[in-house]
Amino acid sequence: MDNDDPKLMGVVLCGGRSRRMGRDKATLTDARGESFLDVAVERLGQLCGSVCVSTTAGHAVGDYARIVDPPDSNGPITGVLTSLQSAIRSGFDACLFNPVDTPNLSVNDLRLLVERWRHEPRRVVCAESSLAGATRLEPLIAIVPTIAVKELRSACEDGEFSLWRAFRRCQPITVTLSAESCLNVNSPADLEKLPKDL
């Protein structure tokens, strides 16, 4: 992996309950027959010094290294905060987050975030999706430096569990990606939108 950055820990966010999908999204497969989880880990592995899966207790993620959310999880912000704390213990400077349910996201998409982060490694770098001239912040596709732990912990203590709003408080650098790259597969209808052929 010539392009990996030893300062970055890759994290696949895989702690959701998949209620709308009706089954574990990590086990869904793409047109090549590869699971969403395997694809996400492989993608991050090309850019990061180490890759872990952020998940809940009892959620099967195979042999991948796990970061387990505490029982009193408040959603994605808890997964991000717990991952950052793990990164600090392991000597990383930041985490590159990738949700398991974004199969269209590419290594090149994430590389754009990495290149931007290298210029300002103390800032949150967050993707924003673009469609028909409108943009939307994508807080689960982001690089978050470990120094952001204080800000995220403070947000949680204030009862603010929206990762979107917490990142807005950090004034993130944004990198625009296509809406197709950022597509979240949350339901069977979303799954039908994915290409069926390679």
N, C-alpha and C positions, 0 to 999 in steps of 0.2 A: 504494500500500500504506500506508494511513493507520495501520495497527496494527503496523507493523514496528518492531522495536527495534534501532537501529543498534549497540548494544553486544553483540548476540547474533549468532553465526555459526551458521547451520543446517547440520547435517551428516547426510546420508543414509548410514547404514552399509550398505555393499554389497560387503563383501570375502569373504563366505562362499563355499564351494565348491558349495553346493546339491546335495550328494550324495544326500540322501533324495528331493529333488524330481526329480533326474535331468535338470534343465535350469536355465538361469540364471533365478533368481527375479525379477531386475530386469525381465525381458521378459514376465513373466506379465501378464495383463490382467484388469481388473475388469469389472463388468457393463456399463460404458459403453464398453468396448473400449480404455481407457487403460492404459498400462503401469504396473506397480507403481512403477517408478522415476519416471516423470513425475508420478504422483499424490503421491509422497512429496516431491519437489522443490517442487511447487506448494503443498503443505500448509505446508512450512517457509517458503516465500517470503512467505506472508501474515503471518509473525510475526518474521522475522529480517532483518537488514540485508544479508546475503549468504548464499548457499547453495552448499555444495560436496558432492561425493560422495567418501566414504572407500572406497577400493577397493584391489585388488592390481594389480601390473603386468600388463599385457596384458588386463585386464578392460575391455571396451568399455562406455562410459557416454555415448556420443553427444557432444554439444558442451558438456556440463556441466563446470564446474571440478572438477578431481580433486585429491584428497590421496592419494598412493600409499603404502601400507604398505611398510616395508623388507623385504628378502628373508627376514630372520630373524623374521618376525612370529610372535607368540604368541597369535593370535586377537583377539577383540574389544578386549581391553585395549590392544593395540598400535594399533588403529585409533583408539581414543579418545585415547591419548597423543599419537600423531602429529597428530591433528586439533587438539588443544589447543596443541601447539607451533606449528602453522600459524596458529592464531588469535592467539597472542601476537605473531608476526611481523607480522600484519595489523592489530594494534591493537584486537582484540575483547576483551571481558571474560569471555566464557563461550561455550560451545557448547551448542546444543540438538540432541540426538541423536535420530534416528528411524530404526529399521531398515527396510530396503526391503520386508521381508516382513510388514508390519502394515497391510494395506490398509483395515481397519476403523477405524483410528485417525483421529480428526477434528481439524480445526483447533481446535475448542472444547476437546477433550481436552488438547491441547498448550498452549492458552492458560491453562488452570488451572495448569500447571507454571510458565509465564512469570509469571503474577500472583504466585504464591508466591515465586518467585526474586527478584522485584523488592523484596520486603520484607527478604530476607536474601541479597544477591548474592554473598556469600563462601561460601555453603553449597552443597553438592550437593543438588539437588532431583530426586527419582527417583519415577517412577510405581510404584504397586503395584496389581496386579490383584485384584479381589474377586469371589469366586464362592461362594455358599452360606455366607457368613460367614467364609470363610477368605481370607487375603490372601497374596500372593506378590510379592516385590520384582522389578521389571522393569528391570534395570540398563541396558538398551539404549534405554530411553525415559527420558531424563534431561537435565537441564541441569547442566553441570559447569563451574565457574569455572576460569579458567586457573591460578589459584593451586593447584589440585589436582594440577598436573603433578608437583610434588615428591613428594607422597604416592604417586601412581601409579608414578612412576619407582622409588621406594624399594621398592614391592611387587614390581615386576619384578626388581629387583636381588636381592631375597630369594627369587626363584624362585616367587613367588605370582602366577599369571597368571589367577586367577579374578576377573573384574570384580565379581561379586557380593560376594566377600569383601573386595575392595579398597574398595568403596563402604561396606560395613559398618564398615570402619575409619574412614571419614570421618563416620560417624553422619549419614546423609543425612536431609533433610526428605522425607517421603513424601506423595504425592498419590494418592488412591485413584481408579482408573478401573475400568470394567467389564471382566470377563474377555473379553467380545466385542470391545471396543476394542483390547485387548492381544493378540488372537489372532495367533500366529505361523504363517504358512503355510509349513510345512517339508516337506510331502509332498503327493502327489496327493490323499490322503484329506482333508487340511486344505483343499485347494483346493475340494473338493466342498462344504464347509461354508459357503462364501461365497454371498451372495445372487446369483441368476441374473438378476433383474430390477431395474430402477431403482426 
